[in-house]
Amino acid sequence: MDFIFDPSLLLYLPLYELDGASFMSKETNGHLCTATGAAWKPDGRYFDGSDDYIDCGSNIAIANKSFTLEVWVKRAVSGVNHHIISAGVNGIDWQQLYFRYSATSFFFAIRGDGASVYSLPSPYGVDMWIHWVGTYHQPSKLETLFMNADPVQTFTSPQDYVGPANLDIGRLVDTSPAEQVFNGLVGEVRVYTRALAPQEIRHNYLATKWRYR
């Protein structure tokens, strides 16, 4: 399926079928995304860990509301602060959110809130496809991180994410130090303007995992 209609689906990028230096997202909004490097592969876009990223623009309107981030990812190396998705303004608390790997953990964070952090078991290191989902609820401010459709960590944020929401894939937004840039493959990305229910997350996982083996 190369197009999904869902009023709450703000951004859908099946990167395994989106070639070229620029492309449109595959939901009703039609976001223009621009790739710097991030070579196309049959199973996604490959980020070299040096300077590759995809800029999805500033129309990712998820500030001050519930939302979901979803990604299929396979990292090539273990490292510190390898950001997969980030949105907001770099360095400003509460105006940044992200998915990122450290050497041993995975983070779903609104900057400054302490974050939902999952310590990765040793089998889930590198060269392995993983489906990550982060949901954020209002008014409870509850963050939940899912790995392969299983909830693995929750955290109550003391404050909402307040944006603005320029969104990048493959690096910490608005910056490019090597320690912030992702090295590996990203298969697909989805952003919703609501917190998906656990059964919806499992449905997405089961419907797409055949592609990532």
MDTraj code that builds the backbone (N, CA, C; nanometers):
import mdtraj as md
import numpy as np

residues = "MET ASP PHE ILE PHE ASP PRO SER LEU LEU LEU TYR LEU PRO LEU TYR GLU LEU ASP GLY ALA SER PHE MET SER LYS GLU THR ASN GLY HIS LEU CYS THR ALA THR GLY ALA ALA TRP LYS PRO ASP GLY ARG TYR PHE ASP GLY SER ASP ASP TYR ILE ASP CYS GLY SER ASN ILE ALA ILE ALA ASN LYS SER PHE THR LEU GLU VAL TRP VAL LYS ARG ALA VAL SER GLY VAL ASN HIS HIS ILE ILE SER ALA GLY VAL ASN GLY ILE ASP TRP GLN GLN LEU TYR PHE ARG TYR SER ALA THR SER PHE PHE PHE ALA ILE ARG GLY ASP GLY ALA SER VAL TYR SER LEU PRO SER PRO TYR GLY VAL ASP MET TRP ILE HIS TRP VAL GLY THR TYR HIS GLN PRO SER LYS LEU GLU THR LEU PHE MET ASN ALA ASP PRO VAL GLN THR PHE THR SER PRO GLN ASP TYR VAL GLY PRO ALA ASN LEU ASP ILE GLY ARG LEU VAL ASP THR SER PRO ALA GLU GLN VAL PHE ASN GLY LEU VAL GLY GLU VAL ARG VAL TYR THR ARG ALA LEU ALA PRO GLN GLU ILE ARG HIS ASN TYR LEU ALA THR LYS TRP ARG TYR ARG".split()
xyz = np.array([
    [0.0854, -0.1188, 0.0000],
    [0.0000, 0.0000, 0.0000],
    [0.0890, 0.1237, 0.0000],
    [0.0681, 0.2166, -0.0956],
    [0.1514, 0.3348, -0.1028],
    [0.0779, 0.4609, -0.0608],
    [-0.0453, 0.4487, -0.0095],
    [-0.1192, 0.5641, 0.0384],
    [-0.2109, 0.5181, 0.1513],
    [-0.2181, 0.5971, 0.2562],
    [-0.3059, 0.5659, 0.3688],
    [-0.3937, 0.6863, 0.3969],
    [-0.5257, 0.6631, 0.4062],
    [-0.6166, 0.7692, 0.4472],
    [-0.6543, 0.7481, 0.5924],
    [-0.6172, 0.8429, 0.6756],
    [-0.6528, 0.8447, 0.8167],
    [-0.6440, 0.9909, 0.8580],
    [-0.7547, 1.0526, 0.8988],
    [-0.7512, 1.1950, 0.9319],
    [-0.6473, 1.2320, 1.0372],
    [-0.6098, 1.1360, 1.1229],
    [-0.5120, 1.1665, 1.2268],
    [-0.3682, 1.1379, 1.1836],
    [-0.3493, 1.0805, 1.0641],
    [-0.2146, 1.0492, 1.0160],
    [-0.1551, 1.1742, 0.9532],
    [-0.0639, 1.2376, 1.0253],
    [-0.0076, 1.3651, 0.9826],
    [0.1063, 1.3470, 0.8836],
    [0.1849, 1.2413, 0.9007],
    [0.3004, 1.2173, 0.8137],
    [0.3175, 1.0677, 0.7945],
    [0.3259, 1.0244, 0.6670],
    [0.3508, 0.8843, 0.6362],
    [0.4584, 0.8773, 0.5291],
    [0.5711, 0.8145, 0.5638],
    [0.6842, 0.8035, 0.4724],
    [0.7264, 0.6575, 0.4593],
    [0.6784, 0.5865, 0.3577],
    [0.7332, 0.4540, 0.3274],
    [0.8628, 0.4723, 0.2494],
    [0.9733, 0.4854, 0.3210],
    [1.0991, 0.5264, 0.2591],
    [1.1552, 0.4214, 0.1642],
    [1.1074, 0.2983, 0.1740],
    [1.1516, 0.1939, 0.0821],
    [1.1020, 0.2179, -0.0601],
    [1.0068, 0.3086, -0.0781],
    [0.9579, 0.3356, -0.2132],
    [0.9709, 0.4829, -0.2530],
    [1.0352, 0.5639, -0.1687],
    [1.0504, 0.7067, -0.1959],
    [1.1943, 0.7363, -0.2327],
    [1.2220, 0.7440, -0.3623],
    [1.3557, 0.7690, -0.4138],
    [1.3714, 0.9176, -0.4461],
    [1.4937, 0.9592, -0.4756],
    [1.5189, 1.0961, -0.5185],
    [1.5561, 1.1888, -0.4047],
    [1.6007, 1.3088, -0.4423],
    [1.6446, 1.4080, -0.3447],
    [1.5286, 1.4787, -0.2769],
    [1.4090, 1.4738, -0.3355],
    [1.2898, 1.5288, -0.2715],
    [1.1701, 1.4426, -0.3088],
    [1.0719, 1.4382, -0.2209],
    [0.9545, 1.3533, -0.2415],
    [0.8429, 1.4010, -0.1512],
    [0.7221, 1.3591, -0.1854],
    [0.6047, 1.3947, -0.1066],
    [0.5673, 1.2781, -0.0157],
    [0.5188, 1.3129, 0.1027],
    [0.4709, 1.2098, 0.1943],
    [0.3418, 1.1482, 0.1405],
    [0.3067, 1.0293, 0.1940],
    [0.1993, 0.9488, 0.1370],
    [0.0746, 0.9459, 0.2253],
    [0.0307, 1.0635, 0.2664],
    [-0.0969, 1.0759, 0.3349],
    [-0.1649, 1.1999, 0.2784],
    [-0.2768, 1.2398, 0.3305],
    [-0.3541, 1.3464, 0.2671],
    [-0.2869, 1.4829, 0.2731],
    [-0.1899, 1.5029, 0.3626],
    [-0.1278, 1.6342, 0.3763],
    [-0.0261, 1.6637, 0.2669],
    [0.0427, 1.5621, 0.2182],
    [0.1403, 1.5812, 0.1125],
    [0.2559, 1.6714, 0.1517],
    [0.3289, 1.6365, 0.2588],
    [0.4448, 1.7140, 0.3002],
    [0.5603, 1.6934, 0.2020],
    [0.6265, 1.8015, 0.1637],
    [0.7461, 1.7931, 0.0813],
    [0.8661, 1.7679, 0.1711],
    [0.9389, 1.6600, 0.1432],
    [1.0566, 1.6233, 0.2214],
    [1.1807, 1.6310, 0.1319],
    [1.2928, 1.6755, 0.1888],
    [1.4167, 1.6922, 0.1150],
    [1.5266, 1.6102, 0.1813],
    [1.5911, 1.5257, 0.1021],
    [1.6962, 1.4381, 0.1537],
    [1.8336, 1.4954, 0.1240],
    [1.9180, 1.4953, 0.2257],
    [2.0605, 1.5253, 0.2101],
    [2.1345, 1.3950, 0.2331],
    [2.1905, 1.3369, 0.1263],
    [2.2452, 1.2018, 0.1380],
    [2.1306, 1.1042, 0.1541],
    [2.1380, 1.0204, 0.2575],
    [2.0310, 0.9238, 0.2886],
    [1.9934, 0.8437, 0.1645],
    [2.0861, 0.7613, 0.1181],
    [2.0710, 0.6867, -0.0074],
    [1.9537, 0.5905, -0.0004],
    [1.8797, 0.5822, -0.1120],
    [1.7673, 0.4906, -0.1192],
    [1.8159, 0.3463, -0.1302],
    [1.7503, 0.2563, -0.0555],
    [1.7728, 0.1122, -0.0631],
    [1.6361, 0.0449, -0.0767],
    [1.6312, -0.0807, -0.1210],
    [1.5010, -0.1477, -0.1363],
    [1.4210, -0.1597, -0.0074],
    [1.4880, -0.1519, 0.1081],
    [1.4152, -0.1625, 0.2349],
    [1.4145, -0.0325, 0.3141],
    [1.4504, 0.0804, 0.2517],
    [1.4427, 0.2079, 0.3209],
    [1.5494, 0.3050, 0.2750],
    [1.5777, 0.4028, 0.3591],
    [1.6847, 0.4989, 0.3344],
    [1.8006, 0.4691, 0.4287],
    [1.9224, 0.4725, 0.3735],
    [2.0417, 0.4456, 0.4534],
    [2.1085, 0.5775, 0.4924],
    [2.1301, 0.5943, 0.6225],
    [2.1955, 0.7133, 0.6780],
    [2.3378, 0.6753, 0.7192],
    [2.4369, 0.7525, 0.6734],
    [2.5770, 0.7101, 0.6856],
    [2.6422, 0.7442, 0.8185],
    [2.5693, 0.8116, 0.9094],
    [2.6270, 0.8448, 1.0389],
    [2.7206, 0.9625, 1.0351],
    [2.7257, 1.0331, 0.9229],
    [2.8137, 1.1484, 0.9093],
    [2.7341, 1.2774, 0.8893],
    [2.6597, 1.2832, 0.7793],
    [2.5878, 1.4078, 0.7498],
    [2.4559, 1.3850, 0.6773],
    [2.4040, 1.2631, 0.6779],
    [2.2793, 1.2327, 0.6079],
    [2.1584, 1.2652, 0.6952],
    [2.0565, 1.3242, 0.6344],
    [1.9300, 1.3467, 0.7044],
    [1.8214, 1.3784, 0.6024],
    [1.6965, 1.3737, 0.6477],
    [1.5808, 1.4132, 0.5678],
    [1.5055, 1.5209, 0.6431],
    [1.4834, 1.6332, 0.5762],
    [1.4103, 1.7462, 0.6335],
    [1.2653, 1.7384, 0.5866],
    [1.1722, 1.7233, 0.6812],
    [1.0303, 1.7118, 0.6480],
    [0.9542, 1.8419, 0.6684],
    [1.0246, 1.9506, 0.6933],
    [0.9606, 2.0812, 0.6981],
    [0.9037, 2.1179, 0.8335],
    [0.8324, 2.2293, 0.8356],
    [0.7869, 2.2899, 0.9612],
    [0.6370, 2.2788, 0.9825],
    [0.5698, 2.1939, 0.9061],
    [0.4241, 2.1833, 0.9173],
    [0.3796, 2.0590, 0.9944],
    [0.4652, 2.0073, 1.0811],
    [0.4319, 1.8892, 1.1601],
    [0.3661, 1.9364, 1.2896],
    [0.2361, 1.9572, 1.2830],
    [0.1637, 2.0274, 1.3897],
    [0.1233, 1.9318, 1.5013],
    [0.2173, 1.9056, 1.5923],
    [0.1878, 1.8167, 1.7043],
    [0.2101, 1.8844, 1.8392],
    [0.2360, 2.0131, 1.8396],
    [0.2555, 2.0837, 1.9656],
    [0.1243, 2.0928, 2.0426],
    [0.1347, 2.0784, 2.1743],
    [0.0218, 2.0967, 2.2659],
    [-0.0957, 2.0041, 2.2359],
    [-0.0668, 1.8808, 2.1964],
    [-0.1728, 1.7835, 2.1721],
    [-0.1169, 1.6423, 2.1868],
    [-0.2062, 1.5450, 2.1900],
    [-0.1630, 1.4055, 2.1879],
    [-0.1022, 1.3736, 2.0520],
    [-0.0077, 1.2782, 2.0505],
    [0.0529, 1.2392, 1.9244],
    [0.1172, 1.1017, 1.9368],
    [0.1545, 1.0468, 1.8211],
    [0.2266, 0.9191, 1.8140],
    [0.3391, 0.9321, 1.7129],
    [0.4574, 0.8826, 1.7496],
    [0.5690, 0.8652, 1.6569],
    [0.5881, 0.7159, 1.6351],
    [0.6085, 0.6751, 1.5092],
    [0.6249, 0.5336, 1.4766],
    [0.7339, 0.5195, 1.3705],
    [0.8220, 0.4207, 1.3872],
    [0.9320, 0.4037, 1.2928],
    [0.9781, 0.2585, 1.2902],
    [1.0165, 0.2114, 1.1716],
    [1.0931, 0.0873, 1.1561],
    [1.2380, 0.1271, 1.1326],
    [1.3301, 0.0704, 1.2107],
    [1.4690, 0.1157, 1.2036],
    [1.5650, -0.0007, 1.2273],
    [1.6789, 0.0039, 1.1595],
    [1.7876, -0.0925, 1.1820],
    [1.9179, -0.0151, 1.1883],
    [1.9773, -0.0072, 1.3070],
    [2.1010, 0.0692, 1.3186],
    [2.2211, -0.0159, 1.2791],
    [2.3216, 0.0492, 1.2223],
    [2.4401, -0.0206, 1.1713],
    [2.5499, -0.0317, 1.2758],
    [2.5536, 0.0624, 1.3695],
    [2.6574, 0.0629, 1.4730],
    [2.5947, 0.1035, 1.6050],
    [2.6558, 0.0620, 1.7137],
    [2.6165, 0.1097, 1.8448],
    [2.6873, 0.2425, 1.8695],
    [2.6187, 0.3367, 1.9303],
    [2.6817, 0.4660, 1.9541],
    [2.5985, 0.5518, 2.0457],
    [2.6495, 0.6668, 2.0777],
    [2.5848, 0.7586, 2.1710],
    [2.5105, 0.8665, 2.0933],
    [2.3866, 0.8924, 2.1329],
    [2.3071, 1.0026, 2.0785],
    [2.2885, 0.9947, 1.9278],
    [2.2523, 0.8774, 1.8792],
    [2.2164, 0.8620, 1.7390],
    [2.0669, 0.8882, 1.7250],
    [2.0302, 1.0055, 1.6768],
    [1.8904, 1.0457, 1.6680],
    [1.8261, 0.9923, 1.5407],
    [1.7075, 0.9357, 1.5542],
    [1.6335, 0.8806, 1.4409],
    [1.5304, 0.9807, 1.3922],
    [1.4480, 1.0322, 1.4811],
    [1.3496, 1.1349, 1.4496],
    [1.3628, 1.2447, 1.5545],
    [1.3565, 1.3693, 1.5111],
    [1.3518, 1.4784, 1.6080],
    [1.2670, 1.5907, 1.5513],
    [1.2056, 1.6658, 1.6407],
    [1.1219, 1.7783, 1.6009],
    [1.1408, 1.8912, 1.6999],
    [1.1205, 2.0152, 1.6524],
    [1.1292, 2.1294, 1.7406],
    [1.2462, 2.2194, 1.7113],
    [1.3025, 2.2764, 1.8170],
    [1.4164, 2.3675, 1.8078],
    [1.5276, 2.3118, 1.8945],
    [1.6447, 2.2879, 1.8367],
    [1.7553, 2.2280, 1.9108],
    [1.7953, 2.3131, 2.0307],
    [1.8115, 2.2455, 2.1448],
    [1.8670, 2.3101, 2.2619],
    [1.7683, 2.3862, 2.3479],
    [1.6396, 2.3893, 2.3101],
    [1.5418, 2.4624, 2.3890],
    [1.4482, 2.3627, 2.4572],
    [1.4516, 2.3578, 2.5891],
    [1.3669, 2.2636, 2.6621],
    [1.2205, 2.2843, 2.6267],
    [1.1499, 2.1731, 2.6132],
    [1.0080, 2.1674, 2.5824],
    [0.9761, 2.2074, 2.4383],
    [1.0763, 2.2463, 2.3611],
    [1.0546, 2.2728, 2.2198],
    [1.1311, 2.1718, 2.1355],
    [1.1489, 2.0528, 2.1907],
    [1.2177, 1.9484, 2.1175],
    [1.1679, 1.8125, 2.1661],
    [1.1461, 1.7211, 2.0715],
    [1.1179, 1.5829, 2.1084],
    [1.1933, 1.4931, 2.0121],
    [1.2176, 1.3690, 2.0535],
    [1.2981, 1.2825, 1.9688],
    [1.2888, 1.1359, 2.0079],
    [1.3240, 1.0522, 1.9111],
    [1.3637, 0.9136, 1.9313],
    [1.5159, 0.9100, 1.9150],
    [1.5866, 0.8432, 2.0035],
    [1.7308, 0.8281, 1.9824],
    [1.7834, 0.7037, 2.0531],
    [1.8944, 0.6541, 1.9987],
    [1.9709, 0.5476, 2.0620],
    [2.0877, 0.6058, 2.1391],
    [2.1187, 0.5472, 2.2533],
    [2.2513, 0.5590, 2.3124],
    [2.3189, 0.4239, 2.2898],
    [2.4298, 0.3994, 2.3522],
    [2.4995, 0.2723, 2.3326],
    [2.4154, 0.1543, 2.3803],
    [2.3349, 0.1736, 2.4855],
    [2.2632, 0.0608, 2.5453],
    [2.1144, 0.0844, 2.5640],
    [2.0642, 0.2019, 2.5272],
    [1.9245, 0.2350, 2.5553],
    [1.8587, 0.3038, 2.4364],
    [1.7250, 0.3093, 2.4419],
    [1.6466, 0.3822, 2.3433],
    [1.5612, 0.4832, 2.4171],
    [1.5526, 0.6056, 2.3652],
    [1.4852, 0.7159, 2.4314],
    [1.3682, 0.7670, 2.3483],
    [1.2553, 0.7904, 2.4150],
    [1.1445, 0.8687, 2.3598],
    [1.1291, 0.9863, 2.4539],
    [1.1676, 1.1060, 2.4094],
    [1.1839, 1.2157, 2.5037],
    [1.1243, 1.3454, 2.4538],
    [1.0609, 1.4178, 2.5454],
    [1.0414, 1.5598, 2.5322],
    [1.1549, 1.6220, 2.6120],
    [1.2380, 1.7004, 2.5458],
    [1.3640, 1.7444, 2.6047],
    [1.3428, 1.8034, 2.7433],
    [1.4210, 1.7546, 2.8379],
    [1.4153, 1.8059, 2.9726],
    [1.3204, 1.7332, 3.0648],
    [1.2409, 1.6373, 3.0103],
    [1.1390, 1.5763, 3.0955],
    [1.1857, 1.4480, 3.1630],
    [1.3066, 1.4032, 3.1372],
    [1.3541, 1.2780, 3.1923],
    [1.3329, 1.1617, 3.0993],
    [1.2252, 1.1602, 3.0207],
    [1.2066, 1.0694, 2.9078],
    [1.1644, 0.9279, 2.9457],
    [1.0981, 0.8627, 2.8482],
    [1.0770, 0.7188, 2.8549],
    [1.2011, 0.6527, 2.7977],
    [1.2729, 0.5808, 2.8805],
    [1.4021, 0.5243, 2.8421],
    [1.3979, 0.3734, 2.8601],
    [1.4333, 0.3011, 2.7557],
    [1.4323, 0.1555, 2.7617],
    [1.5731, 0.1037, 2.7461],
    [1.6203, 0.0283, 2.8447],
    [1.7528, -0.0338, 2.8374],
    [1.7443, -0.1570, 2.7495],
    [1.8176, -0.1553, 2.6391],
    [1.8049, -0.2597, 2.5385],
    [1.8671, -0.3902, 2.5852],
    [1.7940, -0.5020, 2.5761],
    [1.8551, -0.6317, 2.5992],
    [1.9640, -0.6564, 2.4949],
    [2.0618, -0.7357, 2.5287],
    [2.1765, -0.7558, 2.4391],
    [2.1395, -0.8051, 2.3003],
    [2.0341, -0.8861, 2.2790],
    [2.0043, -0.9280, 2.1420],
    [1.9599, -0.8141, 2.0512],
    [1.9200, -0.6994, 2.1090],
    [1.8659, -0.5902, 2.0296],
    [1.9699, -0.4798, 2.0104],
    [2.0884, -0.5201, 1.9666],
    [2.1953, -0.4240, 1.9457],
    [2.1917, -0.3623, 1.8082],
    [2.2697, -0.4158, 1.7155],
    [2.2810, -0.3582, 1.5818],
    [2.2387, -0.4619, 1.4777],
    [2.2194, -0.4128, 1.3545],
    [2.1868, -0.4969, 1.2404],
    [2.0603, -0.5791, 1.2639],
    [1.9610, -0.5161, 1.3267],
    [1.8346, -0.5827, 1.3549],
    [1.7206, -0.4823, 1.3408],
    [1.6190, -0.5179, 1.2620],
    [1.5035, -0.4307, 1.2463],
    [1.4206, -0.4286, 1.3741],
    [1.3846, -0.3087, 1.4193],
    [1.2992, -0.2910, 1.5363],
    [1.1907, -0.1891, 1.5035],
    [1.0704, -0.2163, 1.5490],
    [0.9560, -0.1273, 1.5335],
    [0.9385, -0.0508, 1.6641],
    [0.9654, 0.0803, 1.6600],
    [0.9514, 0.1650, 1.7775],
    [0.8291, 0.2550, 1.7630],
    [0.7524, 0.2667, 1.8701],
    [0.6385, 0.3581, 1.8738],
    [0.6401, 0.4323, 2.0076],
    [0.6203, 0.5629, 1.9997],
    [0.6037, 0.6436, 2.1195],
    [0.4704, 0.7150, 2.1158],
    [0.3905, 0.7011, 2.2204],
    [0.2631, 0.7721, 2.2285],
    [0.2688, 0.8741, 2.3414],
    [0.1981, 0.9846, 2.3200],
    [0.1918, 1.0910, 2.4196],
    [0.0456, 1.1324, 2.4352],
    [-0.0039, 1.1262, 2.5587],
    [-0.1460, 1.1521, 2.5869],
    [-0.1643, 1.2871, 2.6539],
    [-0.2663, 1.3580, 2.6088],
    [-0.3186, 1.4699, 2.6854],
    [-0.4590, 1.4333, 2.7323],
    [-0.5018, 1.4770, 2.8512],
    [-0.4309, 1.5686, 2.9409],
    [-0.3389, 1.4994, 3.0406],
    [-0.3255, 1.3670, 3.0336],
    [-0.2489, 1.2950, 3.1362],
    [-0.0989, 1.3177, 3.1255],
    [-0.0490, 1.3609, 3.0073],
    [0.0938, 1.3808, 2.9804],
    [0.1728, 1.2498, 2.9940],
    [0.1084, 1.1389, 2.9672],
    [0.1729, 1.0096, 2.9800],
    [0.2411, 0.9708, 2.8490],
    [0.3694, 0.9434, 2.8570],
    [0.4457, 0.8916, 2.7442],
    [0.4565, 0.7398, 2.7588],
    [0.4356, 0.6673, 2.6503],
    [0.4573, 0.5230, 2.6508],
    [0.5420, 0.4855, 2.5302],
    [0.6443, 0.4056, 2.5549],
    [0.7333, 0.3575, 2.4493],
    [0.7050, 0.2100, 2.4247],
    [0.6872, 0.1735, 2.2970],
    [0.6610, 0.0361, 2.2562],
    [0.7752, -0.0135, 2.1682],
    [0.8186, -0.1373, 2.1912],
    [0.9152, -0.2019, 2.1042],
    [0.8507, -0.3282, 2.0478],
    [0.8415, -0.3360, 1.9159],
    [0.7759, -0.4498, 1.8493],
    [0.6380, -0.4763, 1.9080],
    [0.5636, -0.3670, 1.9274],
    [0.4236, -0.3659, 1.9720],
    [0.4052, -0.3945, 2.1205],
    [0.5122, -0.4171, 2.1941],
    [0.5014, -0.4399, 2.3381],
    [0.5383, -0.3131, 2.4150],
    [0.4558, -0.2688, 2.5102],
    [0.4926, -0.1525, 2.5915],
    [0.6113, -0.1867, 2.6811],
    [0.7140, -0.1030, 2.6773],
    [0.8359, -0.1334, 2.7532],
    [0.8698, -0.0269, 2.8562],
    [0.8110, 0.0927, 2.8454],
    [0.8413, 0.1971, 2.9433],
    [0.7347, 0.3055, 2.9371],
    [0.7024, 0.3622, 3.0524],
    [0.6108, 0.4754, 3.0591],
    [0.6720, 0.5838, 3.1462],
    [0.6273, 0.7058, 3.1205],
    [0.6794, 0.8197, 3.1968],
    [0.5750, 0.9299, 3.1934],
    [0.5510, 0.9949, 3.3049],
    [0.4604, 1.1089, 3.3089],
    [0.5414, 1.2369, 3.2950],
    [0.5212, 1.3068, 3.1841],
    [0.5949, 1.4297, 3.1574],
    [0.5418, 1.5434, 3.2435],
    [0.6294, 1.6282, 3.2990],
    [0.5804, 1.7415, 3.3773],
    [0.5267, 1.8556, 3.2922],
    [0.5462, 1.8474, 3.1588],
    [0.5023, 1.9572, 3.0724],
    [0.4751, 1.9044, 2.9323],
    [0.3852, 1.9727, 2.8601],
    [0.3575, 1.9359, 2.7216],
    [0.4725, 1.9733, 2.6305],
    [0.4793, 1.9036, 2.5160],
    [0.5661, 1.9482, 2.4080],
    [0.5008, 2.0704, 2.3435],
    [0.5761, 2.1816, 2.3327],
    [0.5160, 2.3069, 2.2878],
    [0.5663, 2.3534, 2.1518],
    [0.6552, 2.2750, 2.0851],
    [0.6972, 2.3093, 1.9494],
    [0.7778, 2.4390, 1.9451],
    [0.7966, 2.4996, 1.8259],
    [0.7446, 2.4608, 1.6948],
    [0.8064, 2.3309, 1.6455],
    [0.7508, 2.2751, 1.5384],
    [0.7814, 2.1368, 1.5064],
    [0.8386, 2.1164, 1.3667],
    [0.9525, 2.1770, 1.3368],
    [1.0268, 2.1302, 1.2205],
    [1.0714, 1.9877, 1.2513],
    [1.0567, 1.8961, 1.1564],
    [1.0868, 1.7565, 1.1826],
    [1.1954, 1.7056, 1.0881],
    [1.2985, 1.6430, 1.1469],
    [1.4075, 1.5808, 1.0720],
    [1.4122, 1.4321, 1.1012],
    [1.4554, 1.3561, 1.0029],
    [1.4822, 1.2131, 1.0186],
    [1.6309, 1.1926, 0.9993],
    [1.6937, 1.1226, 1.0931],
    [1.8348, 1.0891, 1.0797],
    [1.9302, 1.1780, 1.1557],
    [1.8804, 1.2805, 1.2230],
    [1.9684, 1.3675, 1.3020],
    [1.8862, 1.4419, 1.4063],
    [1.9566, 1.5005, 1.5025],
    [1.8940, 1.5940, 1.5953],
    [1.8586, 1.7196, 1.5184],
    [1.7367, 1.7660, 1.5293],
    [1.6865, 1.8740, 1.4447],
    [1.7749, 1.9984, 1.4538],
    [1.7994, 2.0588, 1.3373],
    [1.8724, 2.1853, 1.3240],
    [2.0188, 2.1780, 1.3649],
    [2.0770, 2.0605, 1.3621],
    [2.2188, 2.0495, 1.3932],
    [2.2766, 1.9293, 1.3207],
    [2.4089, 1.9169, 1.3186],
    [2.4678, 1.8045, 1.2454],
    [2.5991, 1.7517, 1.3032],
    [2.6250, 1.7619, 1.4328],
    [2.7443, 1.6962, 1.4857],
    [2.7379, 1.5457, 1.4639],
    [2.8532, 1.4841, 1.4420],
    [2.8554, 1.3419, 1.4090],
    [2.7900, 1.2571, 1.5170],
    [2.8018, 1.2966, 1.6436],
    [2.7462, 1.2137, 1.7502],
    [2.5937, 1.2207, 1.7553],
    [2.5332, 1.3128, 1.6829],
    [2.3884, 1.3254, 1.6821],
    [2.3241, 1.2556, 1.5629],
    [2.4026, 1.2120, 1.4632],
    [2.3499, 1.1669, 1.3343],
    [2.3379, 1.0158, 1.3318],
    [2.2272, 0.9667, 1.2792],
    [2.1981, 0.8241, 1.2775],
    [2.2799, 0.7505, 1.1720],
    [2.3186, 0.6272, 1.2045],
    [2.3883, 0.5394, 1.1103],
    [2.3084, 0.4096, 1.1001],
    [2.2431, 0.3905, 0.9854],
    [2.1645, 0.2697, 0.9648],
    [2.0500, 0.2962, 0.8692],
    [1.9515, 0.2063, 0.8703],
    [1.8372, 0.2125, 0.7796],
    [1.7105, 0.2546, 0.8531],
    [1.6310, 0.3391, 0.7875],
    [1.4958, 0.3716, 0.8328],
    [1.4006, 0.3265, 0.7235],
    [1.3095, 0.2351, 0.7574],
    [1.2192, 0.1785, 0.6586],
    [1.0962, 0.2632, 0.6341],
    [1.0311, 0.3060, 0.7430],
    [0.9133, 0.3907, 0.7284],
    [0.8895, 0.4684, 0.8566],
    [0.8192, 0.5799, 0.8405],
    [0.7916, 0.6708, 0.9509],
    [0.6448, 0.7110, 0.9444],
    [0.5785, 0.7143, 1.0598],
    [0.4428, 0.7657, 1.0698],
    [0.4336, 0.8578, 1.1910],
    [0.3606, 0.9667, 1.1738],
    [0.3309, 1.0584, 1.2836],
    [0.1801, 1.0806, 1.2852],
    [0.1179, 1.0589, 1.4001],
    [-0.0261, 1.0760, 1.4170],
    [-0.0540, 1.1911, 1.5135],
    [-0.1686, 1.2564, 1.4947],
    [-0.2101, 1.3632, 1.5856],
    [-0.3021, 1.3097, 1.6953],
    [-0.2750, 1.1897, 1.7387],
    [-0.3430, 1.1299, 1.8533],
    [-0.2533, 1.0181, 1.9052],
    [-0.2818, 0.9737, 2.0249],
    [-0.2086, 0.8608, 2.0820],
    [-0.2775, 0.7318, 2.0387],
    [-0.2098, 0.6504, 1.9578],
    [-0.2686, 0.5243, 1.9147],
    [-0.2906, 0.4318, 2.0333],
    [-0.3965, 0.3540, 2.0267],
    [-0.4225, 0.2513, 2.1275],
    [-0.3278, 0.1341, 2.1064],
    [-0.2999, 0.0573, 2.2115],
    [-0.2086, -0.0567, 2.1967],
    [-0.2500, -0.1530, 2.0868],
    [-0.3806, -0.1758, 2.0685],
    [-0.4237, -0.2692, 1.9645],
    [-0.3969, -0.2133, 1.8244],
    [-0.4021, -0.0805, 1.8091],
    [-0.3691, -0.0189, 1.6805],
    [-0.2199, -0.0302, 1.6518],
    [-0.1387, -0.0149, 1.7535],
    [0.0060, -0.0294, 1.7375],
    [0.0404, -0.1714, 1.6971],
    [-0.0243, -0.2684, 1.7613],
    [0.0010, -0.4080, 1.7238],
    [-0.0453, -0.4363, 1.5810],
    [-0.1564, -0.3784, 1.5408],
    [-0.2030, -0.3961, 1.4031],
    [-0.1001, -0.3433, 1.3043],
    [-0.0473, -0.2217, 1.3278],
    [0.0534, -0.1648, 1.2380],
    [0.1785, -0.2522, 1.2331],
    [0.2190, -0.3021, 1.3487],
    [0.3375, -0.3882, 1.3560],
    [0.3171, -0.5161, 1.2762],
    [0.2055, -0.5843, 1.2979],
    [0.1816, -0.7112, 1.2299],
    [0.1604, -0.6919, 1.0800],
    [0.1034, -0.5777, 1.0411],
    [0.0771, -0.5530, 0.8993],
    [0.2017, -0.5177, 0.8206],
    [0.3102, -0.4788, 0.8893],
    [0.4301, -0.4324, 0.8177],
    [0.5547, -0.5167, 0.8441],
    [0.5544, -0.6025, 0.9458],
    [0.6787, -0.6677, 0.9842],
    [0.7319, -0.7651, 0.8793],
    [0.6466, -0.8122, 0.7883],
    [0.6923, -0.9034, 0.6824],
    [0.8014, -0.8387, 0.5965],
    [0.7982, -0.7049, 0.5897],
    [0.8947, -0.6361, 0.5057],
    [1.0336, -0.6282, 0.5700],
    [1.0383, -0.6392, 0.7016],
    [1.1630, -0.6119, 0.7752],
    [1.2118, -0.7390, 0.8438],
    [1.2894, -0.8188, 0.7703],
    [1.3398, -0.9461, 0.8232],
    [1.4905, -0.9535, 0.8068],
])
top = md.Topology()
chain = top.add_chain()
for i, resn in enumerate(residues, 1):
    res = top.add_residue(resn, chain, resSeq=i)
    for name in ("N", "CA", "C"):
        top.add_atom(name, md.element.get_by_symbol(name[0]), res)
traj = md.Trajectory(xyz[None], top)
